[in-house]
Amino acid sequence: MAMVHLAVASRIALALLAVVAGQEVDPEDRGNGLCWYNSILAECDRSFHRCCVEADPDCWRGIWAIAELCCHRLTDQHQQCFDDIEERVESKLQSLSILLARAEAAGLQEMVEGLVQNSVAYQVMLAQPLAVWAWACSVPDSPLIWSRNCDCCEPAEDYCQDSSLRDEQQIWAEFTRCCFPVYSRKTFHPVDDLLQASISSDLEMLRPRRESIWTDGPHLTWDLGDGRYAKGCIISVHEDGTVSSCPESHACHDFDCSYLRAVLLALRVIQSINPLPALDFVLNAGDETVENTLPEAPVFTRTGTLWTATLALPFEWQLHPAQCQRRLKEGMLAVERLRWEDRKAVLIWRGTHSNLWVEDCRAALAAKAEEMMERCVSLPPGQVRQPVWNFSTWLQLPRGRLVWLSRFVPFIDAKFVEASVSSQMPRMEKSLEEFLWDEELIGSRIAGEVFGQYKYQIAMEGNSATDRLSWQLFMGSVVLIPGKAWQVMSPLNMLQPWVHFVPVSYDLSDLVDRLLWLMSHDAEAKAIAQNGMAFAHRRGHSASA
């Protein structure tokens, strides 16, 4: 098995990113026919000529389809995939028609009503080819579409048995082969110079050695608290193209191992399209990496600090494909529902009381000195994360400062929400919690689309780098990004301050001034929001890619 070296690390980083520059559109090419026949694009008075030839940017605002998907022809392979999907849906509709006729003849009115509803749903789906594709590729583990035949598609019929469904591995293999036309096209094109430079910068300080990966990697341990811990998991890509990993029992102790599964799924997609060379790497299946100083055994992770030998992977990989698409669509559709001029000139934020690693963190000092910034997100060797939110710590942290600012600044609406997984949050003293409730600084969660009603959003770090940035940019709001202690995936490093986002000090000392400037320069603010959204469409879109 080949030793992992810098060139191979660069290759896997490029493949995992799967986002390179778009190509020129051939005016004679009518693009992806799924997009232009009876689709949401046609309903919104969008045409191939307007969107792809004239390249009107308004074509892609407020819809979940993107130019990279719609302005290029499907390959023969992907066209065959769609034809197979459509045939299965038609088969299901025919089956429902037979059952409906039998139910009507037998006078089973309740069954008739249910079958009519299901039949209409399938008819609507067939009338919208792009919707069929999107549904199939957002729910790969559903028997709908991917079953051997559509007799057992959802809703399952009484005579259906689990044995009639295709083997799970076959379903996933077809999903990876069929659902990534954009990545399939881009992966064979020359790499974008800016993206290459960003990735090279990420890899510059790493010196991977196969011996260290195998010797030191499995012994790396990250204590998550409450008896939960992650251990370094070696993932190998073999000469024959297959992928193997450590057992989940090694990688994940008393926590969900879904991130490991998500990375393995991404590797399946890559291997089915443009296989990687043989290599080995270490993965942390936990949420963040705050300890790893071994450049010889760098760790692929959801996010690591600026002082760790790590490579950040896409935030959305921790999500089911359906969840990822839903979050992106919420943002993209918000642009259509609410014009910039109709939005509130208010900064909106909701989040949990994470963001506390050590009790002696001082945000004001961290904003000025890298040593304090590093101390705020680092644990001494052997120490378990056990800090407490109290009256001494909460205003020393960016999230606490943001919430407290909202108590006095009318154009900041920021509240804590109760954590859905309390075991992963630092403990909060009862007296502070009661105070925050009394001050109305703890509130309910709000739906994703509600954020689109506001002109300004902020990407606040929590236990690690902010994962919401991956969908905030799609919403057409100005995103304010504080200074950070965490790595982010290479495309996000390419965001330019005052072009795609507005920078803010780590301690939020200039947040009010930044907002006042945005409010008094509304045209410039709108341009920044639009630039950020354009960047997200080109660099950050992963749904059905």
N, C-alpha and C positions, 0 to 999 in steps of 0.2 A: 504494500500500500504506500502510495507516494507521501512523502513528508510535506506537511503544510508549511509553506513559506510565504513571503510577502506577495508574490505574484498571484499565488493561489488564493490568498486571503482577499486580495483585490478582486479576483474573479468572482468569488462567492458573494462579496459585498455588492458587486455590480448586479449579479443575478438576483440576489434577494431584493434589491431595490426595485428592479423592474420598471424604472421610470427614466426614459431618455428623451431626447428632443424629438418633437414631431417632424414628419416629413412633408414635403410639398405635395399638394393635391393635384392630381391630373384632372384637368377640366373635362376630359372625355370619360373619366371614370365616374359612374353614378354612385359610388360609395356602397355602404352597407344597406341593402334593400330593406332589411328589417326596420330600419329607422324611418324610411320615407314612405312606407306603405301603411296607411291607416294607423298611424301611431300618434303619440302625444305631440310629436314634432309637427305633423300635418295639422292636427287640431289647433295648434297655436300659430298657424299661418307661417310656418317655417318650411323652407324648401332646400333641396340640396344646393341649388345655385346660390341662394342667399347665404346659407350657412357655411358652405364649404368652398365655393368659388369666390364669392365676394368677401367671405370671411367676416361677416357682420358679428361682432362679439355679443350683441344682444340675443343672438340665436340660442346661446347656451346658458343664459341667465334664467333661473327660476324653473329649470327642468333637471331631471336626473341623468339624462343622456349627455354625452360629451362628444366633442369633435373627433377625438382619437378613436372612438367606437364607431361613429357614423359616417365619417368622411372617407373611409377606406373600404374597399371590397373585402368581403369575407373570403378566406381561403376555401378551396374545395372541401377540405376536411371539416371546417366549421359550418359550411353550408350543409353538408351531409348530416352533421350533428343536429342542426336545426330541423332539417327535414324529418329525421328520426323522432325528434321530440314532438313535432306537429302530428306525425302519424300516430303516435301513442295517444295524444289528446283526442284525435279524431276517433280512435278505437274506443276510448272511454265513452265518448259522446254517443257512439252507436250502441254501446252496451247499455247505457242509461236509457236510450230511446226504446230498446226492446223491453227493458224492465218497466218503463213507464206505460207502454201499451198493455202489458200484462196486469199491472196494478189497476189501470182504468177499467179493464175488462172484469176484474174481480171486485170492483167497487171499493178499493182500499184508498179512501180519500186522503187520509193523513200521509200515506206513503206517496201518493201522487204529488201532493204539495211539496214534499221533500225532494222528490226526484226532479220536479220542474225547477226548483231553485238551483239544484246542482247542475242541471242541464244548461240553464241560462248562464251560470258561471263559466262553464266550459265554452259555450258559444262566444261569450264576451272575450275570453282568453284567445280563442282562435282568431277573432277579428282584430286582435292587436298582437302581431308577431313579436314586436319588441317586448311586450309584456310577458309573453310566453317564455321568451329567452331569459328575461330578468328573473322571473319566478323560479324557473328551473335551476338557475345558477346561484340563487340566493338561499336555496333550501336543498343542498345536496344530499342530506340524510333523510329526506322524505321519500316515501314510495311514489308520490306523485311525480310523473315524468320519468323517473329513473328505474321504475320496475320493469321486469322482463316484458310484460305487456301492460296495457293500461287498465286491464280488468280490475286490478287491485289498487288502482290509484285512490287517493283520498277523495271523497269518503269511501272507505273500503266496503265492499259488498259482502253480504252474509257468508257466501261460500268461500271467500278468500281465506287462505291460510298463510301464515308467515313463510312457509316453505315455498310459496309461489313467487316470493320476491327474490331478486337477484342477490347473489353473494355481495356482502358489504364491500369487499375489496374491488369487485367488478364495478360497483356503483361509483366508488371514489375514483377509480381509474378513468371511467367515462367522464366524470365531472372535470377532472384535471385536464383531459384531452379536449373538452368541448367549450369550456367556460372562460377562456383567457385569450381571446383573439387579439387584443391590443398588445399584451405581453408577447404573444407568439410572433407578432410582426416586429416589435421593437427590439427584441432580444438579438436579432440578426443584423441590426443596423449599427453604424458607427456610434460610439459612445459620445454623448454630449461633453464638450470640453470642460464646462463649468462643473458638471456633476462629477466628472473624473477627478478634477482638482479637489473638490470637496471630499471625496472618498479617500483620495491619496493623503489628504491632511489627517483624516481620521486614523489612517493606518501607519502614519509616519513613525510613531514612537513604539510600535509593536515589533517584536522580534520572535515570532512563533517558532518553536522547535518541537518536532514530533515527540522526542524523548520526554520533554517537560509536559507536553499535553497529556501523554499517557501516564507519566509518573506522578505529576503534581495535580493534574486536573481533577481526578476522581476524589481527591482528598480536600479540595476546596469546600468550605462549609460556610453557609450564611444563616445565622440564627434569626428567625422571624419572630421570636417571642412566644410565650404560652406553649412551649414544647414543640413548636413547629420549626423546621429548618429545611433548607435546600442544600443539596450537595452537587458538586460539579458533575455534569452528565456529558460523557463523550458521545458525539454523534459522528458517524462515519459514512462517507460516500464511497462506495466500492468501485473497482474497475468495471464491473458489469453493469453499473448504473443503479444498483440497489442501494438503499439507505438503511442503516441500523442505528439503534441508540441504546443507551443504558436502560435498565428496567425502571419503571415509574417508582417502584419501591425504593430505589436508590436515590432518584432525583428529588422526590417530593415526600416529605415526612409530615403527615397530618395536615396537608393542605391540597387543594385541587391542582392536578397536574395538567390543566387545560392548555397552559402556555407551551409546554413541551409538545403536546399534540398539535397545536397550531403551527409550530415551527416545522414539524414533520410533514404536515399537510402542505405547507409552502414548498418544502423540498420536493414533495411528490409532483407538484405543479411544475417546478423548474426542471426536474428530471424527465418529465413527459414531453417537454418542449425543446430544451437545449441543455442536455445533461452536463453537469459539472465534472471536472476531473476528479480523480480519487483524492480524498482529503479527510482529515479529522479535525474536529474543533470541540471546544468545551462550551456548554450552555448552562446558564443559571435559570432554572424554571420558576424561580421566585419572581417577585415584582421588581426588585431593584438590587443593584450590586454596589455596596458601599465599601467593601474590602476586597481588593485584589491588586496587588502590586507586582504581579509576575508578567512582564511583557513577553516572556517565553511561552506562557500558557494563557493567552488572552481569552476573555470570556465574552461570548455572545449573550446579550441580555436585553430585557425590555428597556432598561435604562441603567446607566452607571454614572458615577460622579465624574467630574473633570479630572480627578486625580486617580482614577482606577484604570487598569489595563483592560478595557472593555470596548465592545462594539455594540452600539445601540441598534436594535431591530425595530421594525414598524410597530407602533402602538396597537394598530388595529388587529395584529395577529393574535391578540388575546381574545378576540371576539369571534363568535360564530359568524359565517359570511352574511347571514340574514341580519344580524345585529349591526354589522359594519355598514351594510347598504342602507339600513333604516336611519342610522345616525347621519350619514352623508346626505340622504334624500331630504331629511328634515331641514338641513341647512340650505340645500340647493333650492328647495321649494319655497323657503322663507323669502327669497329674493323676489319671487313672483307675487307673493301675497301682499308684501309690504314694500312700497317704494321708500327710498332713502328719506324723502321729504316727509313721509308719514310716520317715521319712527320717532321714538322719544329720545331726546338728547340727554340720556342718562347712561351711566355705566352699570351693567347688570352682572351679578356674580352670585352663585350658590355653590357651597362645597362643605366638606366635612372638616373636622378639627384635626387634620393630619398635619404634616409639615413640622413636626417636633421630633428631632432625633436626640439632641442633648440639651440639658437644662441650662447650660451656660452659653447658649447661642445668643448673640446680640446683633440684631439686624442692622442697626446703624453702623456698627463697626464692620460688619461683613460687607456692607456696601462700599467700604473704603479700602479694606485690607483683605487680600486673598487668603491670608492665614486664618482669619476668623471665618471667612466663607467656608473654607475646607473643614474647619472645626465644627461648623454647624451641621454638616452632613456626614461626619465621620465618627465611628465608634472606636474607643481605645481597644486594643487587642484583648479578646476574651470577654469584653463587656456586652451584656445583653441590653437591647433597647428597652428601657423602662422609665422614660421621662413622664412627667405629669403636667397637664395644663392646669395652671393655677394663676393667682393674681400676680405672681412674680414673673411668670414665663409668657403669658399670652400676648402681651404687647411687645415682646421681643421678637416676635415672629411675623413674617409678612401677612399670613392669613388673618391673624389677630388684628394687625394694624388696619387691614382693609375693612374688616367688619366694624371696627371702632370708628373709622373715618365716616362710615355711612350714617353713624348716629348724629353727625353734625353737618355733613355736606349734603345738600338736597339733591345733587345730581349724581350721587353714588347710592346704589341699592344693592348692598352686599349682606348676606346672612349666612350663618352656619345652618346646616341641615343635619339631622340625626344620621349617624353612620348606619348603613345597611349591614355591614359586617363589623360589629363593634370590637371583635377580638383583634382586628388589624389596626385599630386606632389607639393612640396614646390615651391613657386614662385622664379624665377631667374631674377635678375636685368638685364636690357637690355645691359648694358655696359659689364658685365661678359659674357653674351651669345655671343655678337659680338666678344669678345676677344677669346673665345673658338672656334668659327667658323674660325676666322683668323688663329689660331694656328693649325687648322685641328684636333681639339680634340673633335669635334662632327661629327659623321658619320652616315651612314645608318645601319639599322639592317642587320644581316647576317643570313642565313638559319642555322637551327640547325645542319645539317650534316657537315657544314663548320668547326665547332669547332673540329671535329675529325681529321682535318688536322694538329693539333698542339699537341705538347707533353705535354704542361702545361696549366692548367686552374685554375682559382681562384674562390672560393665560397664567393663572397662579400655580406655582409648583406646590405639590402636596408631599406625600411620602417620597416622591421622586419627580422627574420632569412631568410637566402637565400633558396628559394624553388628550385633553379636550382640544388642544391646538390643531389636531388632525381633522377636526370638523368645524371649529370656530371660523376658520378662514373661508369656508364655503357660504357663510350666512350673510355676507354682504355688509357686515359691521366692521368698524375699525377695531382691530385687535391690539391691545396694549400688552407688551411683553416685558416683565421685569428682568433685571439681571438674574443670572441663574448659576447654580452650582452643578447642573446635570447635563450630561451629553444628550443630544437629540440625533435622530437619524439624519443622514447627510443632506437630503433635499431641504430640510428645515433650516440647516445651517446656511443655506443660500438665500434666505429671506434678508432683505436689505432694510435697515431702519429708515423711517420716514418715506420709504417707497412702498413697502408691503405691510408694515406695522409701525407702531409708535413705541419707542423704547422708554422704559421707566426704571428708576433706580430700584435696587433689590429691597431697600427699606421703605419704598413708596413715598419717600420724602418729596418727590416732585410730581406725584400723581395728580394732585389738584391743579397744579399749573399746567400740566399736559392737557387735562380735560378742558380747562378754561381756554387754552389755545385752540383746541379742536372745535369748541363751541363758537368761537369767534372767527374761525376759518373753515366754514362749513364746506365750501367747494373743495378745498384741499383735503379735508377729512373724507369726503365722498370719494375722491380720487384714490386715496390710500386704501380705502375699503375695497374699491374695484380692482386695484392692483393686487391686493392680497387674494381676492377671489380668483382672479385670472391665474395667479401663481398656483393656487390650490387645484384648479382644473387641469393645469398642464403638468404639475409635478406631484400632486398629492392624491389623485383619484385612483382608487384601487378596486372599486366595485365592478364586477364583470370585466375586468381588464385582461 
